[in-house]
Amino acid sequence: MKFSECTPPLCAEVLTGIHELGFTEMTPVQSATIPLFLTNKDVAVDASTGSGKTLAFVLPTVEMLRRRLLATQDDDVANVLSTKKYSQLMAMVLSPTRELARQIYDQAVYFFSRVLPDVHVLLFVGGTSVEEDMAAIRAAKGHVSVIVGTPGRIEDMLNRVAELAILDTKEFEVLILDEADTLLDMGFDVSINNILSKLPKQRRTGLFSATQTQEVKALARAGLRNPATVSVQLASNTKTPSTLTNFYTAVEYDAKLATLLRFVQSKPTEKHIVFFSTCASVDFFGAVLAHLTKAEVPDVSVVTLHGKMQPKKRIAHYDEFVQATSGLLVCTDVVARGIDLPDVDWIIQFDPPQDPNFFVHRVGRTARAGRSGSALTFLSPNEDAYVNFLSIRKVPLEEMNVTASAEDAVAVLEQVKALQLTDRDVVEKGTKAFISFVRSYKEHQCQFIFRFKDLNLAKVATGFALFQLPKINELRCLDNVAFTPSGVKVVDIPYKDKAREKQRQKKLLEIAAEHKAEKLDRFEKKQADKKRKLAAVEDGPRRREKKKGMHQQIVEEWEELEKEEHLFKKFKRGKLTKEEYEAALGDLSDGDDAGMPKKDKKFQKKVVVKQKTSEQKANAAKREERIRARKKAEHIKRSQQRAKARRR
């Protein structure tokens, strides 16, 4: 179906804009969705990537607002706008990423500027200041506004304007949730629910997604009213467009970089997107590829893009690749969903995605809107089961033999090491990239194919041009990593940036001073311990003498107690008179120290001998008698218990 044949019809300004973009025929998703939207129905659209979903909601949004504003100029909208106190919010588009939001924003500005030039289209994404966002809303006072952005920033903006009362949502008309499955996967469900609570329920809602998950269906039930479901499936038995050719090549990790470089060299006039699994890998291989291509393929520009990049730099790199006619975009999955990068010829997956669902989204960056394209995936020999896995998921792959030779791989890695020796920054990026890759591989969702125990870490480390293996937990339990360090003293490699190198040298001096102080402290503690041990050796005999003296005193006290007990028994039996008993006790006390060896002077001062009185001796005798009586009673009791037990 042609755009001019759409029923209800699109206005002349919209048709002119479409014609200027070079489109005449609707895609299946557009021909199914636009008429439903224009007849005031909520829609839940499930269509493959690259099927033209963006125009499927931008065009009806423009058309519905045009009809509303031009047909009812004297209604509540006009009354609100005439006060110049508010900006009347009438449409909103939620997108998961900044890049996709900017792409939708550009399309919306393109059509609104032709149809409704007074409507303010506002973009709210991370990377801009809150003051800039609030200034844009204040500038839209007295005008209708359409907001495009990411859920987190839009939620924050709605909370702020609620306090200032400068944005009116009573006449809100259209809400679009683009890439709804990604919105939910990224954890935006809470923000989306908060945004929905601030918007009128009497509205048109469109939910667009490449996959219909249970979470997406639940969101459709909560946010849409009696939606019309649009599911556009490909006529073929594959989940990728018929104009896309998927290839794979078996290549070891230490030959991946050389294979990529030679492949790009063979197609210098084409645009390539190279996907890596982590941001650190993008930083490292982006720097390496920029250096290698500058020497061997000077016409190929290398641009990097990932989610942790500075917002302004991220936007600049995105625009640079969009405007380029050829080149290399080194990126993560931040580019994998929804973004329409024009005229991309090849998708190269240096690392297969952690989530197998992202395979289709990655390769969908080419062969868009009926154009042809190709994709190439690098797999190591022990990962070939991934080909069968994808064929079961209706994504067939053909083998392509483009692997670089062993000599070529070594030569390329030597160039990388030569670059590292001139700049410590590249060394650090390589180490971080290796660590992040190992951890990413260990957490792969297809662990039955990408088994960490089968990963050849020596070849992986060689492929990252490491001088030595880093000390990380993932490698501590592995004893069979056959990696040979290069022998390069990494600490001596300087930064190319003189300011950073100066700061590093300063830090090294501080660390050296700290180590010297710690070493001196350890030496002093060692000397102090040595002195204590020597002193202990010298004091050893005195301590033994003291210990021996205390033991001897205890023995003698027991002997004295036995003698007193013996005298007391004789006194009781009448063999001694009272006078003889007391005299004998006195003689015993007088002779206590007679047989004692001479003690050291140090201990003589501490010995205090007290003469016992006859009363004290009598009390001691009574205590002994009570003890003996108690022990005798206990002995009799135990004997009776044993006898009783024997009788049983």
Protein Blocks (a to p, Z undefined) as FASTA:
>chain_A
ZZklpccdddfklmmmmmmnopabdcfklmmmmmmmmnopacdddddehilpmmmmmmmm
mmmmmmmmmmmmmbmklmmmmnomaccdfbdcddfbfklmmmmmmmmmmmmmmmmmmbcc
ddddehiafklmmmmmmmmgoiacdddddfklmmmmmmmmmmnopacfklgfbdcdehkl
lmmmnopmmmmmmmmmmpcfbdcdddddfbdcfklmmmmmmmpghiacdddddfblcfbd
fkbccddddddfklmmmmmmmmmmmmmmbccddddfbfklmmmmmmmmmmmmmmmmmmbc
cddddfkbcfklmmmmmmmmmmpmbdcddddfklmgopacehifbdcdfbacfblmlmmm
mmmmgoiehiacdddddddfklmmmmmmmmmnopacddddfbdcfklmmmmmmmmmmmmm
momklmmmmmmmmmmmmmmmmmpfblmlmcfklpcfklmmmmnopabdcddfklmmpckb
ccdcehiafklpccfblklmmmmmmmmmmmmmmmmmmmmmmmmmmmmmmmmmmmmmmmmm
mmmmmmmmmmmmmmmmmmmmmmmmmmmmmmmnopacfklmmmmmmmmmmmmmmmpccddf
klmmmpccddddfklmmmmmmmmmmmmmmmmmmmmmmmmmmmmmmmZZ
